Amino acid sequence: MGLIIYVASFFIILQGNDSYLQLQTMLDYTIIRIGIWFFIYALFFHLCHGIRHLIWDVGQGFEKDDMDRNAIIELALSLVLTLIFY
């Protein structure tokens, strides 16, 4: 859903200055900002989980303690990256 809104915003910008101002007004709503935040978090979570899978591909991190620790690191790093880049 977020990707559709992202691509649609390019088409809105191409429509001209009035359309761009309407887009800016719409993006200022709190619910939209929360949705964008969750979209960015989902992208960073996907990135971190992909790195976790690369670690698994080399045969590391299959112990229960390692999996639990890596899951917490994955969630925390996704949050930190979202806060940095949002």
PDB file with SEQRES, HELIX, SHEET and CRYST1 records, atoms N, CA, C and O in Angstrom:
SEQRES   1 A   86  MET GLY LEU ILE ILE TYR VAL ALA SER PHE PHE ILE ILE          
SEQRES   2 A   86  LEU GLN GLY ASN ASP SER TYR LEU GLN LEU GLN THR MET          
SEQRES   3 A   86  LEU ASP TYR THR ILE ILE ARG ILE GLY ILE TRP PHE PHE          
SEQRES   4 A   86  ILE TYR ALA LEU PHE PHE HIS LEU CYS HIS GLY ILE ARG          
SEQRES   5 A   86  HIS LEU ILE TRP ASP VAL GLY GLN GLY PHE GLU LYS ASP          
SEQRES   6 A   86  ASP MET ASP ARG ASN ALA ILE ILE GLU LEU ALA LEU SER          
SEQRES   7 A   86  LEU VAL LEU THR LEU ILE PHE TYR                              
HELIX    1 AA1 GLY A    2  LEU A   14  1                                  13    
HELIX    2 AA2 ASN A   17  LEU A   27  1                                  11    
HELIX    3 AA3 THR A   30  ASP A   57  1                                  28    
HELIX    4 AA4 LYS A   64  PHE A   85  1                                  22    
CRYST1    1.000    1.000    1.000  90.00  90.00  90.00 P 1           1          
ATOM      1  N   MET A   1       0.825  -1.192   0.000  1.00  0.00           N  
ATOM      2  CA  MET A   1       0.000   0.000   0.000  1.00  0.00           C  
ATOM      3  C   MET A   1       0.868   1.255   0.000  1.00  0.00           C  
ATOM      4  O   MET A   1       0.591   2.217  -0.717  1.00  0.00           O  
ATOM      5  N   GLY A   2       1.925   1.231   0.817  1.00  0.00           N  
ATOM      6  CA  GLY A   2       2.806   2.389   0.893  1.00  0.00           C  
ATOM      7  C   GLY A   2       3.488   2.682  -0.424  1.00  0.00           C  
ATOM      8  O   GLY A   2       3.676   3.843  -0.787  1.00  0.00           O  
ATOM      9  N   LEU A   3       3.859   1.634  -1.145  1.00  0.00           N  
ATOM     10  CA  LEU A   3       4.516   1.820  -2.436  1.00  0.00           C  
ATOM     11  C   LEU A   3       3.564   2.442  -3.452  1.00  0.00           C  
ATOM     12  O   LEU A   3       3.979   3.256  -4.277  1.00  0.00           O  
ATOM     13  N   ILE A   4       2.310   2.069  -3.394  1.00  0.00           N  
ATOM     14  CA  ILE A   4       1.311   2.653  -4.293  1.00  0.00           C  
ATOM     15  C   ILE A   4       1.164   4.151  -4.016  1.00  0.00           C  
ATOM     16  O   ILE A   4       1.106   4.957  -4.943  1.00  0.00           O  
ATOM     17  N   ILE A   5       1.106   4.510  -2.747  1.00  0.00           N  
ATOM     18  CA  ILE A   5       0.996   5.930  -2.387  1.00  0.00           C  
ATOM     19  C   ILE A   5       2.257   6.677  -2.804  1.00  0.00           C  
ATOM     20  O   ILE A   5       2.181   7.816  -3.267  1.00  0.00           O  
ATOM     21  N   TYR A   6       3.409   6.045  -2.644  1.00  0.00           N  
ATOM     22  CA  TYR A   6       4.680   6.664  -3.031  1.00  0.00           C  
ATOM     23  C   TYR A   6       4.709   6.958  -4.527  1.00  0.00           C  
ATOM     24  O   TYR A   6       5.076   8.060  -4.936  1.00  0.00           O  
ATOM     25  N   VAL A   7       4.328   5.986  -5.342  1.00  0.00           N  
ATOM     26  CA  VAL A   7       4.315   6.176  -6.792  1.00  0.00           C  
ATOM     27  C   VAL A   7       3.239   7.183  -7.192  1.00  0.00           C  
ATOM     28  O   VAL A   7       3.466   8.010  -8.076  1.00  0.00           O  
ATOM     29  N   ALA A   8       2.078   7.120  -6.555  1.00  0.00           N  
ATOM     30  CA  ALA A   8       0.997   8.055  -6.869  1.00  0.00           C  
ATOM     31  C   ALA A   8       1.410   9.491  -6.573  1.00  0.00           C  
ATOM     32  O   ALA A   8       0.984  10.417  -7.264  1.00  0.00           O  
ATOM     33  N   SER A   9       2.247   9.683  -5.538  1.00  0.00           N  
ATOM     34  CA  SER A   9       2.687  11.037  -5.217  1.00  0.00           C  
ATOM     35  C   SER A   9       3.515  11.634  -6.354  1.00  0.00           C  
ATOM     36  O   SER A   9       3.478  12.846  -6.564  1.00  0.00           O  
ATOM     37  N   PHE A  10       4.261  10.808  -7.093  1.00  0.00           N  
ATOM     38  CA  PHE A  10       5.007  11.320  -8.244  1.00  0.00           C  
ATOM     39  C   PHE A  10       4.064  11.835  -9.332  1.00  0.00           C  
ATOM     40  O   PHE A  10       4.306  12.876  -9.941  1.00  0.00           O  
ATOM     41  N   PHE A  11       2.995  11.090  -9.560  1.00  0.00           N  
ATOM     42  CA  PHE A  11       2.028  11.525 -10.564  1.00  0.00           C  
ATOM     43  C   PHE A  11       1.314  12.802 -10.126  1.00  0.00           C  
ATOM     44  O   PHE A  11       1.011  13.663 -10.952  1.00  0.00           O  
ATOM     45  N   ILE A  12       1.051  12.920  -8.842  1.00  0.00           N  
ATOM     46  CA  ILE A  12       0.417  14.142  -8.323  1.00  0.00           C  
ATOM     47  C   ILE A  12       1.354  15.335  -8.513  1.00  0.00           C  
ATOM     48  O   ILE A  12       0.914  16.418  -8.901  1.00  0.00           O  
ATOM     49  N   ILE A  13       2.641  15.136  -8.240  1.00  0.00           N  
ATOM     50  CA  ILE A  13       3.615  16.216  -8.407  1.00  0.00           C  
ATOM     51  C   ILE A  13       3.690  16.652  -9.863  1.00  0.00           C  
ATOM     52  O   ILE A  13       3.854  17.838 -10.152  1.00  0.00           O  
ATOM     53  N   LEU A  14       3.570  15.699 -10.778  1.00  0.00           N  
ATOM     54  CA  LEU A  14       3.624  16.031 -12.199  1.00  0.00           C  
ATOM     55  C   LEU A  14       2.425  16.868 -12.650  1.00  0.00           C  
ATOM     56  O   LEU A  14       2.492  17.519 -13.692  1.00  0.00           O  
ATOM     57  N   GLN A  15       1.342  16.862 -11.892  1.00  0.00           N  
ATOM     58  CA  GLN A  15       0.138  17.597 -12.261  1.00  0.00           C  
ATOM     59  C   GLN A  15       0.280  19.109 -12.067  1.00  0.00           C  
ATOM     60  O   GLN A  15      -0.515  19.881 -12.602  1.00  0.00           O  
ATOM     61  N   GLY A  16       1.289  19.528 -11.305  1.00  0.00           N  
ATOM     62  CA  GLY A  16       1.494  20.966 -11.151  1.00  0.00           C  
ATOM     63  C   GLY A  16       1.542  21.406  -9.706  1.00  0.00           C  
ATOM     64  O   GLY A  16       1.442  20.603  -8.779  1.00  0.00           O  
ATOM     65  N   ASN A  17       1.697  22.706  -9.544  1.00  0.00           N  
ATOM     66  CA  ASN A  17       1.885  23.292  -8.227  1.00  0.00           C  
ATOM     67  C   ASN A  17       0.664  23.137  -7.324  1.00  0.00           C  
ATOM     68  O   ASN A  17       0.811  22.848  -6.136  1.00  0.00           O  
ATOM     69  N   ASP A  18      -0.523  23.322  -7.860  1.00  0.00           N  
ATOM     70  CA  ASP A  18      -1.738  23.194  -7.039  1.00  0.00           C  
ATOM     71  C   ASP A  18      -1.894  21.782  -6.499  1.00  0.00           C  
ATOM     72  O   ASP A  18      -2.235  21.589  -5.332  1.00  0.00           O  
ATOM     73  N   SER A  19      -1.648  20.813  -7.339  1.00  0.00           N  
ATOM     74  CA  SER A  19      -1.751  19.418  -6.907  1.00  0.00           C  
ATOM     75  C   SER A  19      -0.699  19.101  -5.851  1.00  0.00           C  
ATOM     76  O   SER A  19      -0.962  18.376  -4.892  1.00  0.00           O  
ATOM     77  N   TYR A  20       0.495  19.657  -6.041  1.00  0.00           N  
ATOM     78  CA  TYR A  20       1.560  19.448  -5.064  1.00  0.00           C  
ATOM     79  C   TYR A  20       1.188  20.037  -3.706  1.00  0.00           C  
ATOM     80  O   TYR A  20       1.442  19.414  -2.675  1.00  0.00           O  
ATOM     81  N   LEU A  21       0.602  21.207  -3.693  1.00  0.00           N  
ATOM     82  CA  LEU A  21       0.186  21.827  -2.430  1.00  0.00           C  
ATOM     83  C   LEU A  21      -0.906  21.005  -1.745  1.00  0.00           C  
ATOM     84  O   LEU A  21      -0.914  20.889  -0.520  1.00  0.00           O  
ATOM     85  N   GLN A  22      -1.825  20.436  -2.522  1.00  0.00           N  
ATOM     86  CA  GLN A  22      -2.850  19.564  -1.949  1.00  0.00           C  
ATOM     87  C   GLN A  22      -2.217  18.310  -1.349  1.00  0.00           C  
ATOM     88  O   GLN A  22      -2.634  17.837  -0.292  1.00  0.00           O  
ATOM     89  N   LEU A  23      -1.199  17.774  -2.040  1.00  0.00           N  
ATOM     90  CA  LEU A  23      -0.491  16.605  -1.516  1.00  0.00           C  
ATOM     91  C   LEU A  23       0.190  16.939  -0.196  1.00  0.00           C  
ATOM     92  O   LEU A  23       0.123  16.157   0.753  1.00  0.00           O  
ATOM     93  N   GLN A  24       0.844  18.092  -0.130  1.00  0.00           N  
ATOM     94  CA  GLN A  24       1.509  18.509   1.103  1.00  0.00           C  
ATOM     95  C   GLN A  24       0.509  18.655   2.241  1.00  0.00           C  
ATOM     96  O   GLN A  24       0.799  18.271   3.374  1.00  0.00           O  
ATOM     97  N   THR A  25      -0.654  19.200   1.954  1.00  0.00           N  
ATOM     98  CA  THR A  25      -1.698  19.343   2.970  1.00  0.00           C  
ATOM     99  C   THR A  25      -2.163  17.985   3.461  1.00  0.00           C  
ATOM    100  O   THR A  25      -2.360  17.788   4.660  1.00  0.00           O  
ATOM    101  N   MET A  26      -2.338  17.052   2.541  1.00  0.00           N  
ATOM    102  CA  MET A  26      -2.776  15.716   2.908  1.00  0.00           C  
ATOM    103  C   MET A  26      -1.718  15.004   3.756  1.00  0.00           C  
ATOM    104  O   MET A  26      -2.062  14.292   4.700  1.00  0.00           O  
ATOM    105  N   LEU A  27      -0.449  15.187   3.433  1.00  0.00           N  
ATOM    106  CA  LEU A  27       0.621  14.509   4.160  1.00  0.00           C  
ATOM    107  C   LEU A  27       0.837  15.077   5.557  1.00  0.00           C  
ATOM    108  O   LEU A  27       1.557  14.476   6.354  1.00  0.00           O  
ATOM    109  N   ASP A  28       0.237  16.210   5.871  1.00  0.00           N  
ATOM    110  CA  ASP A  28       0.366  16.796   7.202  1.00  0.00           C  
ATOM    111  C   ASP A  28      -0.604  16.199   8.221  1.00  0.00           C  
ATOM    112  O   ASP A  28      -0.469  16.456   9.417  1.00  0.00           O  
ATOM    113  N   TYR A  29      -1.578  15.408   7.772  1.00  0.00           N  
ATOM    114  CA  TYR A  29      -2.501  14.769   8.707  1.00  0.00           C  
ATOM    115  C   TYR A  29      -1.754  13.743   9.551  1.00  0.00           C  
ATOM    116  O   TYR A  29      -0.894  13.020   9.050  1.00  0.00           O  
ATOM    117  N   THR A  30      -2.089  13.689  10.823  1.00  0.00           N  
ATOM    118  CA  THR A  30      -1.401  12.807  11.757  1.00  0.00           C  
ATOM    119  C   THR A  30      -1.515  11.342  11.346  1.00  0.00           C  
ATOM    120  O   THR A  30      -0.532  10.606  11.423  1.00  0.00           O  
ATOM    121  N   ILE A  31      -2.677  10.915  10.919  1.00  0.00           N  
ATOM    122  CA  ILE A  31      -2.865   9.510  10.563  1.00  0.00           C  
ATOM    123  C   ILE A  31      -2.003   9.134   9.349  1.00  0.00           C  
ATOM    124  O   ILE A  31      -1.497   8.015   9.267  1.00  0.00           O  
ATOM    125  N   ILE A  32      -1.845  10.056   8.430  1.00  0.00           N  
ATOM    126  CA  ILE A  32      -0.996   9.807   7.258  1.00  0.00           C  
ATOM    127  C   ILE A  32       0.464   9.726   7.685  1.00  0.00           C  
ATOM    128  O   ILE A  32       1.204   8.871   7.200  1.00  0.00           O  
ATOM    129  N   ARG A  33       0.884  10.606   8.585  1.00  0.00           N  
ATOM    130  CA  ARG A  33       2.260  10.594   9.070  1.00  0.00           C  
ATOM    131  C   ARG A  33       2.567   9.300   9.815  1.00  0.00           C  
ATOM    132  O   ARG A  33       3.664   8.756   9.692  1.00  0.00           O  
ATOM    133  N   ILE A  34       1.614   8.813  10.576  1.00  0.00           N  
ATOM    134  CA  ILE A  34       1.803   7.533  11.267  1.00  0.00           C  
ATOM    135  C   ILE A  34       1.920   6.398  10.254  1.00  0.00           C  
ATOM    136  O   ILE A  34       2.754   5.505  10.405  1.00  0.00           O  
ATOM    137  N   GLY A  35       1.084   6.437   9.229  1.00  0.00           N  
ATOM    138  CA  GLY A  35       1.158   5.418   8.182  1.00  0.00           C  
ATOM    139  C   GLY A  35       2.494   5.435   7.462  1.00  0.00           C  
ATOM    140  O   GLY A  35       3.053   4.378   7.170  1.00  0.00           O  
ATOM    141  N   ILE A  36       3.012   6.620   7.171  1.00  0.00           N  
ATOM    142  CA  ILE A  36       4.320   6.733   6.521  1.00  0.00           C  
ATOM    143  C   ILE A  36       5.409   6.197   7.441  1.00  0.00           C  
ATOM    144  O   ILE A  36       6.332   5.523   6.986  1.00  0.00           O  
ATOM    145  N   TRP A  37       5.304   6.495   8.735  1.00  0.00           N  
ATOM    146  CA  TRP A  37       6.280   5.998   9.702  1.00  0.00           C  
ATOM    147  C   TRP A  37       6.293   4.472   9.707  1.00  0.00           C  
ATOM    148  O   TRP A  37       7.362   3.862   9.694  1.00  0.00           O  
ATOM    149  N   PHE A  38       5.117   3.854   9.724  1.00  0.00           N  
ATOM    150  CA  PHE A  38       5.047   2.392   9.721  1.00  0.00           C  
ATOM    151  C   PHE A  38       5.562   1.817   8.403  1.00  0.00           C  
ATOM    152  O   PHE A  38       6.169   0.746   8.398  1.00  0.00           O  
ATOM    153  N   PHE A  39       5.333   2.500   7.297  1.00  0.00           N  
ATOM    154  CA  PHE A  39       5.849   2.045   6.012  1.00  0.00           C  
ATOM    155  C   PHE A  39       7.377   2.055   6.022  1.00  0.00           C  
ATOM    156  O   PHE A  39       8.008   1.105   5.559  1.00  0.00           O  
ATOM    157  N   ILE A  40       7.969   3.121   6.546  1.00  0.00           N  
ATOM    158  CA  ILE A  40       9.426   3.210   6.621  1.00  0.00           C  
ATOM    159  C   ILE A  40       9.955   2.142   7.574  1.00  0.00           C  
ATOM    160  O   ILE A  40      10.975   1.513   7.291  1.00  0.00           O  
ATOM    161  N   TYR A  41       9.274   1.930   8.700  1.00  0.00           N  
ATOM    162  CA  TYR A  41       9.694   0.878   9.634  1.00  0.00           C  
ATOM    163  C   TYR A  41       9.654  -0.487   8.946  1.00  0.00           C  
ATOM    164  O   TYR A  41      10.570  -1.291   9.117  1.00  0.00           O  
ATOM    165  N   ALA A  42       8.615  -0.752   8.180  1.00  0.00           N  
ATOM    166  CA  ALA A  42       8.501  -2.036   7.490  1.00  0.00           C  
ATOM    167  C   ALA A  42       9.646  -2.229   6.493  1.00  0.00           C  
ATOM    168  O   ALA A  42      10.168  -3.336   6.359  1.00  0.00           O  
ATOM    169  N   LEU A  43      10.039  -1.163   5.797  1.00  0.00           N  
ATOM    170  CA  LEU A  43      11.166  -1.270   4.870  1.00  0.00           C  
ATOM    171  C   LEU A  43      12.462  -1.608   5.604  1.00  0.00           C  
ATOM    172  O   LEU A  43      13.221  -2.467   5.155  1.00  0.00           O  
ATOM    173  N   PHE A  44      12.722  -0.940   6.729  1.00  0.00           N  
ATOM    174  CA  PHE A  44      13.941  -1.222   7.483  1.00  0.00           C  
ATOM    175  C   PHE A  44      13.882  -2.595   8.147  1.00  0.00           C  
ATOM    176  O   PHE A  44      14.906  -3.270   8.251  1.00  0.00           O  
ATOM    177  N   PHE A  45      12.703  -3.016   8.596  1.00  0.00           N  
ATOM    178  CA  PHE A  45      12.577  -4.358   9.164  1.00  0.00           C  
ATOM    179  C   PHE A  45      12.891  -5.403   8.105  1.00  0.00           C  
ATOM    180  O   PHE A  45      13.570  -6.391   8.384  1.00  0.00           O  
ATOM    181  N   HIS A  46      12.404  -5.191   6.904  1.00  0.00           N  
ATOM    182  CA  HIS A  46      12.661  -6.112   5.798  1.00  0.00           C  
ATOM    183  C   HIS A  46      14.164  -6.175   5.500  1.00  0.00           C  
ATOM    184  O   HIS A  46      14.706  -7.254   5.259  1.00  0.00           O  
ATOM    185  N   LEU A  47      14.827  -5.030   5.517  1.00  0.00           N  
ATOM    186  CA  LEU A  47      16.270  -4.985   5.304  1.00  0.00           C  
ATOM    187  C   LEU A  47      17.007  -5.778   6.387  1.00  0.00           C  
ATOM    188  O   LEU A  47      17.870  -6.601   6.081  1.00  0.00           O  
ATOM    189  N   CYS A  48      16.665  -5.529   7.642  1.00  0.00           N  
ATOM    190  CA  CYS A  48      17.336  -6.215   8.754  1.00  0.00           C  
ATOM    191  C   CYS A  48      17.052  -7.717   8.739  1.00  0.00           C  
ATOM    192  O   CYS A  48      17.933  -8.519   9.047  1.00  0.00           O  
ATOM    193  N   HIS A  49      15.851  -8.090   8.391  1.00  0.00           N  
ATOM    194  CA  HIS A  49      15.517  -9.510   8.330  1.00  0.00           C  
ATOM    195  C   HIS A  49      16.261 -10.185   7.175  1.00  0.00           C  
ATOM    196  O   HIS A  49      16.645 -11.350   7.286  1.00  0.00           O  
ATOM    197  N   GLY A  50      16.465  -9.474   6.082  1.00  0.00           N  
ATOM    198  CA  GLY A  50      17.252 -10.014   4.976  1.00  0.00           C  
ATOM    199  C   GLY A  50      18.690 -10.270   5.391  1.00  0.00           C  
ATOM    200  O   GLY A  50      19.286 -11.272   4.994  1.00  0.00           O  
ATOM    201  N   ILE A  51      19.253  -9.362   6.194  1.00  0.00           N  
ATOM    202  CA  ILE A  51      20.612  -9.574   6.710  1.00  0.00           C  
ATOM    203  C   ILE A  51      20.644 -10.797   7.613  1.00  0.00           C  
ATOM    204  O   ILE A  51      21.596 -11.577   7.580  1.00  0.00           O  
ATOM    205  N   ARG A  52      19.606 -10.963   8.416  1.00  0.00           N  
ATOM    206  CA  ARG A  52      19.510 -12.142   9.283  1.00  0.00           C  
ATOM    207  C   ARG A  52      19.478 -13.416   8.447  1.00  0.00           C  
ATOM    208  O   ARG A  52      20.106 -14.408   8.817  1.00  0.00           O  
ATOM    209  N   HIS A  53      18.777 -13.406   7.357  1.00  0.00           N  
ATOM    210  CA  HIS A  53      18.739 -14.572   6.473  1.00  0.00           C  
ATOM    211  C   HIS A  53      20.095 -14.829   5.828  1.00  0.00           C  
ATOM    212  O   HIS A  53      20.465 -15.985   5.618  1.00  0.00           O  
ATOM    213  N   LEU A  54      20.836 -13.786   5.512  1.00  0.00           N  
ATOM    214  CA  LEU A  54      22.179 -13.979   4.977  1.00  0.00           C  
ATOM    215  C   LEU A  54      23.087 -14.654   6.005  1.00  0.00           C  
ATOM    216  O   LEU A  54      23.924 -15.487   5.654  1.00  0.00           O  
ATOM    217  N   ILE A  55      22.916 -14.293   7.259  1.00  0.00           N  
ATOM    218  CA  ILE A  55      23.678 -14.957   8.327  1.00  0.00           C  
ATOM    219  C   ILE A  55      23.287 -16.424   8.406  1.00  0.00           C  
ATOM    220  O   ILE A  55      24.147 -17.288   8.581  1.00  0.00           O  
ATOM    221  N   TRP A  56      21.996 -16.713   8.279  1.00  0.00           N  
ATOM    222  CA  TRP A  56      21.550 -18.106   8.290  1.00  0.00           C  
ATOM    223  C   TRP A  56      22.101 -18.865   7.089  1.00  0.00           C  
ATOM    224  O   TRP A  56      22.412 -20.051   7.198  1.00  0.00           O  
ATOM    225  N   ASP A  57      22.226 -18.196   5.947  1.00  0.00           N  
ATOM    226  CA  ASP A  57      22.714 -18.866   4.736  1.00  0.00           C  
ATOM    227  C   ASP A  57      24.138 -19.377   4.885  1.00  0.00           C  
ATOM    228  O   ASP A  57      24.523 -20.339   4.220  1.00  0.00           O  
ATOM    229  N   VAL A  58      24.929 -18.744   5.754  1.00  0.00           N  
ATOM    230  CA  VAL A  58      26.288 -19.228   5.973  1.00  0.00           C  
ATOM    231  C   VAL A  58      26.343 -20.240   7.114  1.00  0.00           C  
ATOM    232  O   VAL A  58      27.421 -20.683   7.509  1.00  0.00           O  
ATOM    233  N   GLY A  59      25.174 -20.600   7.639  1.00  0.00           N  
ATOM    234  CA  GLY A  59      25.093 -21.650   8.648  1.00  0.00           C  
ATOM    235  C   GLY A  59      25.269 -21.179  10.078  1.00  0.00           C  
ATOM    236  O   GLY A  59      25.540 -21.997  10.957  1.00  0.00           O  
ATOM    237  N   GLN A  60      25.126 -19.913  10.335  1.00  0.00           N  
ATOM    238  CA  GLN A  60      25.294 -19.354  11.684  1.00  0.00           C  
ATOM    239  C   GLN A  60      23.945 -18.915  12.242  1.00  0.00           C  
ATOM    240  O   GLN A  60      23.006 -18.642  11.495  1.00  0.00           O  
ATOM    241  N   GLY A  61      23.868 -18.854  13.570  1.00  0.00           N  
ATOM    242  CA  GLY A  61      22.712 -18.266  14.230  1.00  0.00           C  
ATOM    243  C   GLY A  61      21.498 -19.169  14.377  1.00  0.00           C  
ATOM    244  O   GLY A  61      20.374 -18.679  14.487  1.00  0.00           O  
ATOM    245  N   PHE A  62      21.709 -20.490  14.381  1.00  0.00           N  
ATOM    246  CA  PHE A  62      20.569 -21.395  14.504  1.00  0.00           C  
ATOM    247  C   PHE A  62      20.313 -21.868  15.940  1.00  0.00           C  
ATOM    248  O   PHE A  62      19.331 -22.565  16.193  1.00  0.00           O  
ATOM    249  N   GLU A  63      21.172 -21.500  16.861  1.00  0.00           N  
ATOM    250  CA  GLU A  63      20.936 -21.834  18.267  1.00  0.00           C  
ATOM    251  C   GLU A  63      19.795 -20.968  18.796  1.00  0.00           C  
ATOM    252  O   GLU A  63      19.606 -19.833  18.358  1.00  0.00           O  
ATOM    253  N   LYS A  64      19.045 -21.519  19.737  1.00  0.00           N  
ATOM    254  CA  LYS A  64      17.874 -20.795  20.259  1.00  0.00           C  
ATOM    255  C   LYS A  64      18.264 -19.440  20.832  1.00  0.00           C  
ATOM    256  O   LYS A  64      17.597 -18.441  20.564  1.00  0.00           O  
ATOM    257  N   ASP A  65      19.332 -19.394  21.616  1.00  0.00           N  
ATOM    258  CA  ASP A  65      19.759 -18.116  22.198  1.00  0.00           C  
ATOM    259  C   ASP A  65      20.166 -17.119  21.119  1.00  0.00           C  
ATOM    260  O   ASP A  65      19.859 -15.931  21.219  1.00  0.00           O  
ATOM    261  N   ASP A  66      20.854 -17.599  20.091  1.00  0.00           N  
ATOM    262  CA  ASP A  66      21.250 -16.720  18.981  1.00  0.00           C  
ATOM    263  C   ASP A  66      20.034 -16.195  18.230  1.00  0.00           C  
ATOM    264  O   ASP A  66      19.985 -15.023  17.857  1.00  0.00           O  
ATOM    265  N   MET A  67      19.059 -17.062  18.011  1.00  0.00           N  
ATOM    266  CA  MET A  67      17.858 -16.641  17.285  1.00  0.00           C  
ATOM    267  C   MET A  67      17.089 -15.589  18.064  1.00  0.00           C  
ATOM    268  O   MET A  67      16.621 -14.604  17.493  1.00  0.00           O  
ATOM    269  N   ASP A  68      16.957 -15.799  19.385  1.00  0.00           N  
ATOM    270  CA  ASP A  68      16.249 -14.817  20.214  1.00  0.00           C  
ATOM    271  C   ASP A  68      16.990 -13.483  20.238  1.00  0.00           C  
ATOM    272  O   ASP A  68      16.376 -12.425  20.101  1.00  0.00           O  
ATOM    273  N   ARG A  69      18.304 -13.536  20.413  1.00  0.00           N  
ATOM    274  CA  ARG A  69      19.104 -12.312  20.450  1.00  0.00           C  
ATOM    275  C   ARG A  69      19.033 -11.583  19.104  1.00  0.00           C  
ATOM    276  O   ARG A  69      18.871 -10.363  19.061  1.00  0.00           O  
ATOM    277  N   ASN A  70      19.153 -12.331  18.018  1.00  0.00           N  
ATOM    278  CA  ASN A  70      19.106 -11.709  16.693  1.00  0.00           C  
ATOM    279  C   ASN A  70      17.738 -11.107  16.389  1.00  0.00           C  
ATOM    280  O   ASN A  70      17.648 -10.084  15.710  1.00  0.00           O  
ATOM    281  N   ALA A  71      16.681 -11.729  16.884  1.00  0.00           N  
ATOM    282  CA  ALA A  71      15.334 -11.176  16.671  1.00  0.00           C  
ATOM    283  C   ALA A  71      15.187  -9.833  17.387  1.00  0.00           C  
ATOM    284  O   ALA A  71      14.615  -8.891  16.836  1.00  0.00           O  
ATOM    285  N   ILE A  72      15.702  -9.748  18.609  1.00  0.00           N  
ATOM    286  CA  ILE A  72      15.627  -8.493  19.363  1.00  0.00           C  
ATOM    287  C   ILE A  72      16.476  -7.423  18.691  1.00  0.00           C  
ATOM    288  O   ILE A  72      16.060  -6.269  18.582  1.00  0.00           O  
ATOM    289  N   ILE A  73      17.681  -7.812  18.238  1.00  0.00           N  
ATOM    290  CA  ILE A  73      18.545  -6.866  17.534  1.00  0.00           C  
ATOM    291  C   ILE A  73      17.858  -6.375  16.261  1.00  0.00           C  
ATOM    292  O   ILE A  73      17.909  -5.190  15.932  1.00  0.00           O  
ATOM    293  N   GLU A  74      17.222  -7.292  15.560  1.00  0.00           N  
ATOM    294  CA  GLU A  74      16.524  -6.947  14.313  1.00  0.00           C  
ATOM    295  C   GLU A  74      15.412  -5.926  14.557  1.00  0.00           C  
ATOM    296  O   GLU A  74      15.294  -4.946  13.822  1.00  0.00           O  
ATOM    297  N   LEU A  75      14.612  -6.152  15.572  1.00  0.00           N  
ATOM    298  CA  LEU A  75      13.526  -5.223  15.888  1.00  0.00           C  
ATOM    299  C   LEU A  75      14.064  -3.865  16.346  1.00  0.00           C  
ATOM    300  O   LEU A  75      13.574  -2.818  15.921  1.00  0.00           O  
ATOM    301  N   ALA A  76      15.071  -3.895  17.211  1.00  0.00           N  
ATOM    302  CA  ALA A  76      15.635  -2.645  17.735  1.00  0.00           C  
ATOM    303  C   ALA A  76      16.333  -1.853  16.636  1.00  0.00           C  
ATOM    304  O   ALA A  76      16.164  -0.637  16.544  1.00  0.00           O  
ATOM    305  N   LEU A  77      17.109  -2.527  15.811  1.00  0.00           N  
ATOM    306  CA  LEU A  77      17.821  -1.831  14.739  1.00  0.00           C  
ATOM    307  C   LEU A  77      16.840  -1.231  13.730  1.00  0.00           C  
ATOM    308  O   LEU A  77      17.068  -0.138  13.211  1.00  0.00           O  
ATOM    309  N   SER A  78      15.757  -1.946  13.457  1.00  0.00           N  
ATOM    310  CA  SER A  78      14.730  -1.401  12.555  1.00  0.00           C  
ATOM    311  C   SER A  78      14.130  -0.123  13.127  1.00  0.00           C  
ATOM    312  O   SER A  78      13.899   0.842  12.398  1.00  0.00           O  
ATOM    313  N   LEU A  79      13.882  -0.120  14.416  1.00  0.00           N  
ATOM    314  CA  LEU A  79      13.331   1.055  15.082  1.00  0.00           C  
ATOM    315  C   LEU A  79      14.323   2.217  15.050  1.00  0.00           C  
ATOM    316  O   LEU A  79      13.955   3.350  14.741  1.00  0.00           O  
ATOM    317  N   VAL A  80      15.581   1.925  15.371  1.00  0.00           N  
ATOM    318  CA  VAL A  80      16.604   2.971  15.388  1.00  0.00           C  
ATOM    319  C   VAL A  80      16.781   3.576  13.989  1.00  0.00           C  
ATOM    320  O   VAL A  80      16.848   4.796  13.845  1.00  0.00           O  
ATOM    321  N   LEU A  81      16.855   2.728  12.969  1.00  0.00           N  
ATOM    322  CA  LEU A  81      17.016   3.218  11.599  1.00  0.00           C  
ATOM    323  C   LEU A  81      15.818   4.068  11.178  1.00  0.00           C  
ATOM    324  O   LEU A  81      15.977   5.080  10.494  1.00  0.00           O  
ATOM    325  N   THR A  82      14.630   3.654  11.586  1.00  0.00           N  
ATOM    326  CA  THR A  82      13.430   4.430  11.264  1.00  0.00           C  
ATOM    327  C   THR A  82      13.482   5.798  11.929  1.00  0.00           C  
ATOM    328  O   THR A  82      13.168   6.809  11.302  1.00  0.00           O  
ATOM    329  N   LEU A  83      13.876   5.830  13.188  1.00  0.00           N  
ATOM    330  CA  LEU A  83      13.953   7.117  13.895  1.00  0.00           C  
ATOM    331  C   LEU A  83      15.027   8.019  13.288  1.00  0.00           C  
ATOM    332  O   LEU A  83      14.853   9.237  13.232  1.00  0.00           O  
ATOM    333  N   ILE A  84      16.126   7.438  12.837  1.00  0.00           N  
ATOM    334  CA  ILE A  84      17.195   8.237  12.222  1.00  0.00           C  
ATOM    335  C   ILE A  84      16.751   8.829  10.895  1.00  0.00           C  
ATOM    336  O   ILE A  84      16.979  10.010  10.631  1.00  0.00           O  
ATOM    337  N   PHE A  85      16.119   8.015  10.059  1.00  0.00           N  
ATOM    338  CA  PHE A  85      15.808   8.454   8.716  1.00  0.00           C  
ATOM    339  C   PHE A  85      14.435   9.084   8.557  1.00  0.00           C  
ATOM    340  O   PHE A  85      14.153   9.658   7.505  1.00  0.00           O  
ATOM    341  N   TYR A  86      13.573   9.000   9.556  1.00  0.00           N  
ATOM    342  CA  TYR A  86      12.258   9.628   9.445  1.00  0.00           C  
ATOM    343  C   TYR A  86      12.397  11.089   9.819  1.00  0.00           C  
ATOM    344  O   TYR A  86      11.412  11.828   9.798  1.00  0.00           O  
TER     345      TYR A  86                                                      
END                                                                             
